[in-house]
Amino acid sequence: MYLDAFKETLVGELGNRVAFTIPLFGGIPVADSVVVTWIIMAALMLLTLFLTRDLRVRDPGKVQAALESAVEFLNGFMKDNLGSHWKPFAPWLGTVALYIALSNMIGIFGLTPPTKDISVTAALALMSMLLIYGAQFRYNGLLGGMKRFAEPMPLLIPINLMEVAVRPLALCMRLFGNILGAFIIMEMLKYVAPVILPAVFSLYFDLFDGLIQTTVFVFLTTLFTGEGIKEED
């Protein structure tokens, strides 16, 4: 009975529940992951307005100095991996990093992480795929972009073409699997010891592991993009 009750609770938590339904076209369901994503978007916009409200060229404050250091770190990372074409990619990848990081850590506030929903991680992976191969053809042209699939030797063309599907799938499932696994473990801990253990392990799963998965996703997207637009020696 104890295990059956836990199983039912866990199955209910794993499902992507509908937060509300928009009464149009027969009803449009809006999932919890969408609502939490809206909350994260609003938080990011408000935080941006608050932190950048008093920017100065001379005598910048500590907050501005910290923000500038973070931006310089991001720009340096992009330059190292993307070369001379880094500038258009930095804002997008930085924004994705902030979204994934907050999505992974939002369980601390009692909200369900959107990255627990495979449709969210699949959408992120699809955008990464469009970025990777869109940049490859944008900076190399049609023939140059196709030529990249024959590197380092034409014999590897089938494998390189398979990567078009494998890369986004790997990005999607890596992020989804880690966040889902952490969510399941946290639910088990809440069921067994609802007071002490969840708070301790939340520091690891929601903070440490969440930041690691953010870093891995952004790093791999940047690395794959850089491989497609690197300049010939």
TORLO-663782 format. One record per residue (C-alpha): residue number from 1; residue in one letter; x, y, z. Coordinates in pm, whole numbers, always signed. Example, Ala and Ser with C-alpha at 12.3 -4.5 7.8 and 13.67 -1.06 7.14 Angstrom:
REM residues 2
+-----+--------+--------+--------+--------+
: num : residu :      x :      y :      z :
+-----+--------+--------+--------+--------+
:   1 :      A :  +1230 :   -450 :   +780 :
:   2 :      S :  +1367 :   -106 :   +714 :
+-----+--------+--------+--------+--------+
END
This chain:
REM residues 233
+-----+--------+--------+--------+--------+
: num : residu :      x :      y :      z :
+-----+--------+--------+--------+--------+
:   1 :      M :     +0 :     +0 :     +0 :
:   2 :      Y :   +285 :   +239 :    +90 :
:   3 :      L :   +466 :   +179 :   -239 :
:   4 :      D :   +144 :   +197 :   -440 :
:   5 :      A :    +58 :   +534 :   -287 :
:   6 :      F :   +407 :   +663 :   -362 :
:   7 :      K :   +385 :   +531 :   -719 :
:   8 :      E :    +57 :   +712 :   -777 :
:   9 :      T :   +198 :  +1033 :   -631 :
:  10 :      L :   +512 :  +1010 :   -845 :
:  11 :      V :   +321 :   +939 :  -1166 :
:  12 :      G :    +99 :  +1238 :  -1097 :
:  13 :      E :   +401 :  +1463 :  -1042 :
:  14 :      L :   +577 :  +1340 :  -1356 :
:  15 :      G :   +288 :  +1435 :  -1579 :
:  16 :      N :   +288 :  +1777 :  -1743 :
:  17 :      R :    -26 :  +1911 :  -1581 :
:  18 :      V :   -254 :  +2169 :  -1740 :
:  19 :      A :   -251 :  +2495 :  -1546 :
:  20 :      F :   -558 :  +2642 :  -1716 :
:  21 :      T :   -746 :  +2634 :  -2045 :
:  22 :      I :   -798 :  +2929 :  -2276 :
:  23 :      P :  -1165 :  +2928 :  -2385 :
:  24 :      L :  -1092 :  +2965 :  -2759 :
:  25 :      F :  -1122 :  +2720 :  -3049 :
:  26 :      G :  -1271 :  +2453 :  -2827 :
:  27 :      G :  -1024 :  +2514 :  -2545 :
:  28 :      I :   -646 :  +2565 :  -2561 :
:  29 :      P :   -470 :  +2391 :  -2271 :
:  30 :      V :   -177 :  +2578 :  -2115 :
:  31 :      A :    +68 :  +2351 :  -1935 :
:  32 :      D :   +245 :  +2423 :  -1605 :
:  33 :      S :   +577 :  +2441 :  -1791 :
:  34 :      V :   +444 :  +2727 :  -2004 :
:  35 :      V :   +319 :  +2922 :  -1702 :
:  36 :      V :   +650 :  +2878 :  -1518 :
:  37 :      T :   +833 :  +2986 :  -1834 :
:  38 :      W :   +624 :  +3305 :  -1837 :
:  39 :      I :   +720 :  +3363 :  -1473 :
:  40 :      I :  +1090 :  +3317 :  -1557 :
:  41 :      M :  +1061 :  +3554 :  -1855 :
:  42 :      A :   +894 :  +3819 :  -1640 :
:  43 :      A :  +1156 :  +3775 :  -1367 :
:  44 :      L :  +1439 :  +3813 :  -1619 :
:  45 :      M :  +1288 :  +4128 :  -1769 :
:  46 :      L :  +1225 :  +4289 :  -1429 :
:  47 :      L :  +1571 :  +4191 :  -1307 :
:  48 :      T :  +1728 :  +4337 :  -1622 :
:  49 :      L :  +1544 :  +4667 :  -1577 :
:  50 :      F :  +1638 :  +4682 :  -1210 :
:  51 :      L :  +2008 :  +4599 :  -1253 :
:  52 :      T :  +2062 :  +4831 :  -1550 :
:  53 :      R :  +1866 :  +5130 :  -1427 :
:  54 :      D :  +2174 :  +5329 :  -1325 :
:  55 :      L :  +2453 :  +5243 :  -1569 :
:  56 :      R :  +2745 :  +5487 :  -1574 :
:  57 :      V :  +3054 :  +5527 :  -1790 :
:  58 :      R :  +3258 :  +5668 :  -1502 :
:  59 :      D :  +3272 :  +5528 :  -1150 :
:  60 :      P :  +3049 :  +5224 :  -1209 :
:  61 :      G :  +2898 :  +5066 :   -902 :
:  62 :      K :  +2967 :  +4714 :   -778 :
:  63 :      V :  +2658 :  +4572 :   -948 :
:  64 :      Q :  +2752 :  +4725 :  -1283 :
:  65 :      A :  +3110 :  +4601 :  -1246 :
:  66 :      A :  +2986 :  +4249 :  -1175 :
:  67 :      L :  +2753 :  +4258 :  -1477 :
:  68 :      E :  +3031 :  +4385 :  -1701 :
:  69 :      S :  +3260 :  +4108 :  -1580 :
:  70 :      A :  +2994 :  +3847 :  -1659 :
:  71 :      V :  +2940 :  +3992 :  -2007 :
:  72 :      E :  +3315 :  +4004 :  -2071 :
:  73 :      F :  +3345 :  +3641 :  -1963 :
:  74 :      L :  +3063 :  +3539 :  -2198 :
:  75 :      N :  +3210 :  +3740 :  -2486 :
:  76 :      G :  +3555 :  +3591 :  -2427 :
:  77 :      F :  +3411 :  +3240 :  -2426 :
:  78 :      M :  +3229 :  +3309 :  -2754 :
:  79 :      K :  +3540 :  +3456 :  -2916 :
:  80 :      D :  +3748 :  +3153 :  -2821 :
:  81 :      N :  +3496 :  +2905 :  -2964 :
:  82 :      L :  +3336 :  +3096 :  -3253 :
:  83 :      G :  +3620 :  +3310 :  -3379 :
:  84 :      S :  +3554 :  +3635 :  -3564 :
:  85 :      H :  +3180 :  +3564 :  -3605 :
:  86 :      W :  +3109 :  +3549 :  -3231 :
:  87 :      K :  +2919 :  +3876 :  -3185 :
:  88 :      P :  +2571 :  +3779 :  -3320 :
:  89 :      F :  +2566 :  +3460 :  -3110 :
:  90 :      A :  +2660 :  +3593 :  -2766 :
:  91 :      P :  +2326 :  +3760 :  -2677 :
:  92 :      W :  +2118 :  +3459 :  -2778 :
:  93 :      L :  +2335 :  +3198 :  -2607 :
:  94 :      G :  +2362 :  +3417 :  -2296 :
:  95 :      T :  +1983 :  +3447 :  -2279 :
:  96 :      V :  +1940 :  +3071 :  -2326 :
:  97 :      A :  +2190 :  +3011 :  -2046 :
:  98 :      L :  +1995 :  +3237 :  -1809 :
:  99 :      Y :  +1664 :  +3071 :  -1899 :
: 100 :      I :  +1792 :  +2715 :  -1856 :
: 101 :      A :  +1970 :  +2801 :  -1531 :
: 102 :      L :  +1658 :  +2958 :  -1379 :
: 103 :      S :  +1440 :  +2675 :  -1513 :
: 104 :      N :  +1664 :  +2415 :  -1350 :
: 105 :      M :  +1684 :  +2600 :  -1018 :
: 106 :      I :  +1325 :  +2716 :   -984 :
: 107 :      G :  +1232 :  +2402 :   -792 :
: 108 :      I :  +1384 :  +2576 :   -488 :
: 109 :      F :  +1080 :  +2806 :   -489 :
: 110 :      G :   +836 :  +2516 :   -506 :
: 111 :      L :   +766 :  +2548 :   -879 :
: 112 :      T :   +798 :  +2267 :  -1131 :
: 113 :      P :  +1108 :  +2306 :  -1354 :
: 114 :      P :  +1002 :  +2363 :  -1718 :
: 115 :      T :  +1303 :  +2157 :  -1828 :
: 116 :      K :  +1129 :  +1854 :  -1675 :
: 117 :      D :   +892 :  +1878 :  -1973 :
: 118 :      I :  +1047 :  +1704 :  -2274 :
: 119 :      S :   +866 :  +1941 :  -2510 :
: 120 :      V :  +1061 :  +2232 :  -2357 :
: 121 :      T :  +1400 :  +2062 :  -2388 :
: 122 :      A :  +1309 :  +1947 :  -2740 :
: 123 :      A :  +1226 :  +2306 :  -2838 :
: 124 :      L :  +1559 :  +2427 :  -2695 :
: 125 :      A :  +1744 :  +2154 :  -2884 :
: 126 :      L :  +1558 :  +2239 :  -3206 :
: 127 :      M :  +1658 :  +2604 :  -3173 :
: 128 :      S :  +2017 :  +2497 :  -3115 :
: 129 :      M :  +2005 :  +2281 :  -3428 :
: 130 :      L :  +1874 :  +2575 :  -3633 :
: 131 :      L :  +2150 :  +2793 :  -3490 :
: 132 :      I :  +2424 :  +2537 :  -3559 :
: 133 :      Y :  +2334 :  +2453 :  -3917 :
: 134 :      G :  +2190 :  +2793 :  -4003 :
: 135 :      A :  +2526 :  +2949 :  -3911 :
: 136 :      Q :  +2709 :  +2680 :  -4104 :
: 137 :      F :  +2532 :  +2771 :  -4429 :
: 138 :      R :  +2513 :  +3144 :  -4349 :
: 139 :      Y :  +2890 :  +3188 :  -4321 :
: 140 :      N :  +3001 :  +2924 :  -4571 :
: 141 :      G :  +2735 :  +2953 :  -4840 :
: 142 :      L :  +2534 :  +2661 :  -4979 :
: 143 :      L :  +2827 :  +2474 :  -5132 :
: 144 :      G :  +3060 :  +2555 :  -4844 :
: 145 :      G :  +2800 :  +2442 :  -4592 :
: 146 :      M :  +2752 :  +2113 :  -4774 :
: 147 :      K :  +3128 :  +2070 :  -4791 :
: 148 :      R :  +3143 :  +2070 :  -4411 :
: 149 :      F :  +2963 :  +1735 :  -4410 :
: 150 :      A :  +3255 :  +1585 :  -4604 :
: 151 :      E :  +3514 :  +1682 :  -4343 :
: 152 :      P :  +3766 :  +1554 :  -4256 :
: 153 :      M :  +3713 :  +1300 :  -4535 :
: 154 :      P :  +3424 :  +1214 :  -4773 :
: 155 :      L :  +3401 :   +867 :  -4620 :
: 156 :      L :  +3244 :  +1026 :  -4310 :
: 157 :      I :  +2954 :  +1194 :  -4495 :
: 158 :      P :  +2691 :   +942 :  -4371 :
: 159 :      I :  +2805 :   +985 :  -4010 :
: 160 :      N :  +2816 :  +1365 :  -4039 :
: 161 :      L :  +2465 :  +1368 :  -4185 :
: 162 :      M :  +2343 :  +1150 :  -3898 :
: 163 :      E :  +2473 :  +1414 :  -3657 :
: 164 :      V :  +2207 :  +1655 :  -3788 :
: 165 :      A :  +1954 :  +1446 :  -3594 :
: 166 :      V :  +2182 :  +1301 :  -3326 :
: 167 :      R :  +2315 :  +1633 :  -3195 :
: 168 :      P :  +1978 :  +1794 :  -3106 :
: 169 :      L :  +1851 :  +1461 :  -2974 :
: 170 :      A :  +2155 :  +1434 :  -2747 :
: 171 :      L :  +2112 :  +1794 :  -2626 :
: 172 :      C :  +1743 :  +1735 :  -2560 :
: 173 :      M :  +1771 :  +1402 :  -2379 :
: 174 :      R :  +2078 :  +1499 :  -2174 :
: 175 :      L :  +1906 :  +1804 :  -2030 :
: 176 :      F :  +1566 :  +1635 :  -1992 :
: 177 :      G :  +1708 :  +1314 :  -1841 :
: 178 :      N :  +1920 :  +1489 :  -1579 :
: 179 :      I :  +1646 :  +1727 :  -1467 :
: 180 :      L :  +1385 :  +1451 :  -1465 :
: 181 :      G :  +1614 :  +1220 :  -1268 :
: 182 :      A :  +1684 :  +1492 :  -1013 :
: 183 :      F :  +1311 :  +1563 :   -986 :
: 184 :      I :  +1231 :  +1195 :   -922 :
: 185 :      I :  +1500 :  +1168 :   -653 :
: 186 :      M :  +1373 :  +1484 :   -483 :
: 187 :      E :  +1016 :  +1351 :   -483 :
: 188 :      M :  +1137 :  +1025 :   -327 :
: 189 :      L :  +1322 :  +1216 :    -57 :
: 190 :      K :  +1017 :  +1433 :    +13 :
: 191 :      Y :   +807 :  +1120 :    +52 :
: 192 :      V :  +1054 :   +940 :   +282 :
: 193 :      A :  +1184 :  +1234 :   +488 :
: 194 :      P :   +980 :  +1545 :   +413 :
: 195 :      V :  +1167 :  +1780 :   +647 :
: 196 :      I :  +1546 :  +1746 :   +650 :
: 197 :      L :  +1678 :  +1555 :   +347 :
: 198 :      P :  +1496 :  +1745 :    +69 :
: 199 :      A :  +1640 :  +2078 :   +184 :
: 200 :      V :  +1995 :  +1940 :   +186 :
: 201 :      F :  +1979 :  +1760 :   -147 :
: 202 :      S :  +1802 :  +2054 :   -310 :
: 203 :      L :  +2129 :  +2247 :   -284 :
: 204 :      Y :  +2289 :  +1987 :   -509 :
: 205 :      F :  +2013 :  +1898 :   -754 :
: 206 :      D :  +1856 :  +2242 :   -795 :
: 207 :      L :  +2169 :  +2457 :   -773 :
: 208 :      F :  +2487 :  +2263 :   -848 :
: 209 :      D :  +2351 :  +2007 :  -1094 :
: 210 :      G :  +2121 :  +2267 :  -1252 :
: 211 :      L :  +2416 :  +2497 :  -1327 :
: 212 :      I :  +2622 :  +2205 :  -1460 :
: 213 :      Q :  +2348 :  +2109 :  -1708 :
: 214 :      T :  +2318 :  +2473 :  -1816 :
: 215 :      T :  +2692 :  +2489 :  -1880 :
: 216 :      V :  +2693 :  +2161 :  -2074 :
: 217 :      F :  +2400 :  +2263 :  -2298 :
: 218 :      V :  +2543 :  +2606 :  -2384 :
: 219 :      F :  +2899 :  +2476 :  -2421 :
: 220 :      L :  +2799 :  +2197 :  -2662 :
: 221 :      T :  +2580 :  +2433 :  -2867 :
: 222 :      T :  +2868 :  +2679 :  -2892 :
: 223 :      L :  +3118 :  +2404 :  -2975 :
: 224 :      F :  +2900 :  +2256 :  -3252 :
: 225 :      T :  +2833 :  +2603 :  -3394 :
: 226 :      G :  +3203 :  +2685 :  -3393 :
: 227 :      E :  +3282 :  +2364 :  -3581 :
: 228 :      G :  +3048 :  +2466 :  -3861 :
: 229 :      I :  +3174 :  +2822 :  -3907 :
: 230 :      K :  +3543 :  +2785 :  -3835 :
: 231 :      E :  +3760 :  +2945 :  -4095 :
: 232 :      E :  +3984 :  +2738 :  -4317 :
: 233 :      D :  +4351 :  +2738 :  -4222 :
+-----+--------+--------+--------+--------+
END
